[in-house]
Amino acid sequence: MSSIKDLEMAKAISTMYCINIVKSCFGLCKKYIYTPTGSRIRAVVRVYSPEEGARTEKLLAMPLNKLEAEISEKGKPVTTAVGQYRLEACVSDDHRFCAVQLFRFYDLLYHPVGEPRFFEADAAEIVAKLL
C-alpha cells in the first residue's frame, strides 16, 4: 500500500482546503481526512502498459459523462506490473473525494503528463471508477 507522503502530488493534497491531516504517534503517523464527510483518504498507485496508459490519458481528458459511459462500455484500464505509465491517486473511503495525476516514463524517470486534478462529490465517484 502506498503512502500519500510518497506521492508526487503530496504537497498539493496537503494544501487543499478540504483536507485535514491528523498526526499520531508523536507525529510519525499521518491520516488524511476529507473534512466534509470525515472519510479517510488513501493513496492508490496503478501502472499501465503503453496502450492502456494512453487510454487512461484520454479517459482523464474526457468530460465526466463521457468518461462514465466509456468505463461502463469498455471497462477500466488494465494494470500491469511494470509499465510506461503510472497513475497516482488519492481516494476517500466514501469516494466523495478523488485526486489523480498521470506520469509517463522516459529518460529513466516518470514525468508528469499534467497537473494533479481534484474531484469532489459525484465527479469523484465517477473518476474513482478508473481505479
N, C-alpha and C positions, 0 to 999 in steps of 0.2 A: 504494500500500500504506500502510495506517495504522500509526501507531506506538503502542505501549502507553502511552507517557508522555502522549499527546494524548487518551486516553480519559478519560471522567468517572470511571471506576472504577479508575484507575491507582493511587491510594493504597491502595485495598482489595487490589489484586493484589500490590502490593509488600510488604504486611504479612502475606501468607499464610505459614504455617509451611512449606509445601511448595514455595515459590518461591525460587530463588536468582538474584540479579541479578549478572551478570558484567560489569564495566566494562572497556572497552578504549579505545585512542586517547586516553590522558590523561583518561579519564572522560567523553569526549564521546559514545561509543557504549555502549549497554547491550544485553545479551542477557538475556532472562528464560528461566530453565531450570526445568522441572518436575523437582525433585530425585529423586523415587522412580524415575523411568525415565531421567533425563538428557536428556529431549527438550526441544527449543526451543519456546517459546511465541510465537505470532504473533497480532497483532491483526487482527480482521475487523470491518468495518462494513457493514451492509446497510440499505437504505432501502426502505420499503414504502408502497404506497398505503393509504388508509384501510381498505379492505376486507381487504387482506392483512395489514395491521398489527393489526387487530382479531383476525384469525385467529391471528396469531403470539402475541398476548397470551393467547388462550385455550389455545393449544398449550403455552405455558410454565406455565400454571396446572394442566395435566393431570398425573395420575400418569404415571410414566415408561412403564409398559407400554401405557397408552392413547395416549401421545404417539407411541410407536414404531408402533403399529397405524395411527394416523391418518396419519402420514407415508408409511407403506407403501401405504396405500389411496389417498390423495388427492395425494401428493407434497408437496414442501416449498413454503413460501410463495414467490411470485414477486416478485422485486425490481423496483424502478423507479429512474429517475434522480433524481427529486425526489418526495418523499412526506411524509406526515404522521407516519410512524413511522420511528424509527431504532433498529436493534439493534446494540449494541456487544458484541463477543465476543472472548475470548482463548482460543485453542485450541492445545494442544500438537501437535506434528507426528505423534505416535503416537495422538492422540485419547484419551489417558488422563486429560486434564485439560481442563476447559472452564468458563469463566466468562461469564455473559451478563447484560446489563442492557438493558431496553427503554425507549425515550423516545418521548413524543408531542409534536408541535409545536403550541403555542398561545401567544398573547401574544408572538409574534415570537421565541420561543426553544423549544428542545427541553427538556422537563421529564421527569424520571424517572417511569415508571409504577410502579416498585417498586425495591427494593434489589437490588444485584448478587447473583446466585445462582451458587454454585460447585458443580461436579460433578467427581467423580473416578471412575476405573476404568470399569466397564461403564456407569454412568449418564452419564458424559461422552461415551462413544461414541454413545449414543442421542441426546443433546442436540446433538452435533456434526452429526447428520444434518439439522438445521434449516438448516445453513449449506451 
